[in-house]
Every structure is written in C-alpha cells, then in structure tokens.
Amino acid sequence: MTELQIIAVEGDDMLEQWRHVHNVVVPPAAMSPTDARVRRGRYRLANAYAGETLVGCSTVRPPVGEERTATVIARVLPEFRGRGFGAAVYEDALAHARVLGARVIETCVLAVNEDGLRFAGRRGFTEVDRYVLDGERDEWVDLRLPPDGRGH
C-alpha cells in the first residue's frame, strides 16, 4: 500500500476535496459547499491521501448523550477500494472518537452500499436500524459496535 496521510480538513480547497469524496460515495446525500461548511463547524472532517492523490475521507461526529455515542464514517473512492485505505481511514477516525471520550461507536451506511456494509460487519458493527428519511427514497442502515467492541 502506498503511504497514506490522513489530514484534518483545513480551508476551502480541502473542504471541497472532502465534499467530492462524500458526494461520490453517497450521492443521495450529496452536499452543497454550504452544507459542507456547516458539517466542518460541527464535526471533525479529514481527507486521506496516497501520496498526492485523494483516496478517501472521514467524518467523526463527537460523542453525545449519557452513553457518549460518537459516529465514525470512513469513505473511500470506488477506484481505491480493496487496498487497505478504508481500514486506515477508519482506524484514524475511531482513534479520534476515542480521544474525544466516546464509549459507544456508531456508523451509518447507505443500504445499497454493499461494500460499506461488509466493511462495517468485518469490524464488528451490527445493524440497529434501517430507515428512509422523510421525503426521500434511499434506505440507510445505522450500525453499532458492541459495548466491548474495539472496532478492529
């Protein structure tokens, strides 16, 4: 695997790269530049680069509630899957969530993204909910690591 660098999003150029990966991987939830700026204000966004090439991104929603539940989402562009990049992006995001004090880890995956569901399943996530957002048609799957799950 080419050396991977995972860098927190800073500035509009990096944010646009993050938005590009997000929109390619989850087109039903495509974001405008304004939507992405709002996300950057709430969550930790990071881009993954193999050398100079953008290969993926991540989102970490900070822990909330009594359970200290954080959401960790790793995305890899389709042409770069199967090379270990997703695992590295996920591990980085998971580590960041733990530093923030997360005790419970969740993720969400577009139901038609079979690669994403398999990836989450291999890391110990189990399905907790399937739903369609109001006014939408696409099904989403929420998954959670078991309380003792380390997420590897």
C-alpha positions as CSV (number, residue, x, y, z in Angstrom):
1,M,0.0,0.0,0.0
2,T,1.2,3.5,-0.8
3,E,1.9,5.6,2.3
4,L,-1.3,7.1,3.4
5,Q,-1.7,10.5,5.0
6,I,-4.9,11.4,6.9
7,I,-5.2,15.2,7.4
8,A,-7.9,17.1,9.2
9,V,-9.7,19.4,6.7
10,E,-8.5,23.0,6.8
11,G,-9.5,25.6,4.3
12,D,-11.9,25.6,1.4
13,D,-9.7,23.6,-1.0
14,M,-9.5,20.6,1.4
15,L,-13.2,21.0,2.2
16,E,-14.1,20.8,-1.5
17,Q,-12.0,17.6,-1.7
18,W,-13.8,16.1,1.3
19,R,-17.2,17.1,-0.3
20,H,-16.2,15.5,-3.6
21,V,-15.5,12.1,-1.9
22,H,-18.6,12.4,0.2
23,N,-20.8,13.1,-2.9
24,V,-19.2,10.3,-5.0
25,V,-19.7,7.7,-2.2
26,V,-23.1,8.8,-1.1
27,P,-24.8,10.5,-4.0
28,P,-28.3,10.5,-2.4
29,A,-26.9,12.7,0.4
30,A,-24.8,15.0,-1.9
31,M,-23.9,18.2,-0.2
32,S,-23.6,21.7,-1.4
33,P,-20.5,23.8,-0.4
34,T,-22.6,25.5,2.2
35,D,-23.7,22.1,3.7
36,A,-20.1,21.0,3.9
37,R,-19.1,24.2,5.7
38,V,-21.8,23.5,8.3
39,R,-20.5,20.0,8.7
40,R,-17.0,21.3,9.2
41,G,-18.2,23.5,12.0
42,R,-19.8,20.6,13.8
43,Y,-17.6,17.6,13.1
44,R,-14.1,16.5,12.5
45,L,-13.6,16.1,8.8
46,A,-10.4,14.5,7.4
47,N,-9.1,13.7,3.9
48,A,-6.9,10.7,3.1
49,Y,-4.1,11.0,0.5
50,A,-2.0,8.2,-1.0
51,G,1.0,10.4,-1.9
52,E,-0.6,13.4,-3.6
53,T,-3.8,11.5,-4.6
54,L,-7.0,12.0,-2.7
55,V,-8.4,8.5,-2.0
56,G,-11.0,9.0,0.8
57,C,-12.3,11.0,3.7
58,S,-13.8,10.6,7.1
59,T,-16.3,12.2,9.4
60,V,-16.3,11.9,13.2
61,R,-19.4,13.2,15.0
62,P,-18.4,13.9,18.6
63,P,-19.8,11.9,21.5
64,V,-23.3,12.8,22.8
65,G,-25.6,11.6,25.5
66,E,-25.1,9.6,28.6
67,E,-23.6,6.7,26.6
68,R,-21.1,9.1,25.0
69,T,-22.0,7.8,21.5
70,A,-19.9,9.0,18.6
71,T,-20.5,8.4,14.9
72,V,-17.5,7.4,12.8
73,I,-17.8,7.3,9.0
74,A,-15.0,6.3,6.6
75,R,-15.3,6.7,2.8
76,V,-13.0,5.6,0.1
77,L,-13.5,6.4,-3.6
78,P,-14.5,3.2,-5.5
79,E,-11.4,3.1,-7.6
80,F,-9.2,2.9,-4.5
81,R,-11.1,0.2,-2.5
82,G,-9.6,-3.1,-1.6
83,R,-6.1,-1.6,-0.9
84,G,-6.3,-1.1,2.8
85,F,-7.1,2.6,2.6
86,G,-10.5,2.2,4.2
87,A,-9.1,0.4,7.2
88,A,-6.6,3.1,7.8
89,V,-9.1,5.9,7.4
90,Y,-11.5,4.1,9.8
91,E,-8.8,3.4,12.4
92,D,-7.8,7.1,12.4
93,A,-11.4,8.2,12.8
94,L,-12.0,5.6,15.5
95,A,-8.9,6.8,17.4
96,H,-10.1,10.4,17.2
97,A,-13.6,9.4,18.5
98,R,-11.9,7.6,21.5
99,V,-9.7,10.7,22.2
100,L,-13.0,12.7,22.4
101,G,-14.2,10.3,25.1
102,A,-16.5,8.1,23.0
103,R,-17.6,4.9,24.8
104,V,-20.1,3.8,22.1
105,I,-19.3,3.9,18.4
106,E,-21.9,4.0,15.6
107,T,-21.8,4.4,11.9
108,C,-24.3,4.8,9.1
109,V,-24.2,3.3,5.6
110,L,-26.4,3.7,2.5
111,A,-28.2,0.4,2.3
112,V,-27.2,-0.2,-1.4
113,N,-23.5,0.2,-0.5
114,E,-22.8,-3.5,0.0
115,D,-19.0,-2.8,0.2
116,G,-19.6,-0.4,3.1
117,L,-21.9,-2.8,4.9
118,R,-19.4,-5.7,4.6
119,F,-16.6,-3.4,5.7
120,A,-18.6,-2.4,8.9
121,G,-19.6,-6.0,9.5
122,R,-15.9,-7.2,9.4
123,R,-15.1,-4.6,12.1
124,G,-17.8,-5.9,14.4
125,F,-20.6,-3.5,13.7
126,T,-24.1,-4.8,13.9
127,E,-27.3,-3.3,12.5
128,V,-29.5,-1.4,14.8
129,D,-31.9,0.4,12.5
130,R,-32.9,0.8,8.8
131,Y,-34.9,3.8,7.7
132,V,-35.8,6.2,4.9
133,L,-35.6,9.9,5.6
134,D,-38.8,11.8,5.3
135,G,-39.4,12.7,1.6
136,E,-36.6,10.5,0.4
137,R,-36.4,7.0,-1.2
138,D,-33.0,5.8,-0.2
139,E,-32.6,3.4,2.7
140,W,-29.9,3.9,5.4
141,V,-28.5,1.5,7.9
142,D,-27.4,2.5,11.4
143,L,-24.8,0.1,12.9
144,R,-23.2,0.0,16.3
145,L,-20.2,-1.7,17.8
146,P,-20.9,-3.9,20.7
147,P,-20.1,-2.3,24.1
148,D,-16.8,-4.2,24.4
149,G,-16.0,-3.9,20.7
150,R,-12.7,-2.4,19.8
151,G,-13.7,-1.9,16.2
152,H,-10.8,-3.7,14.6
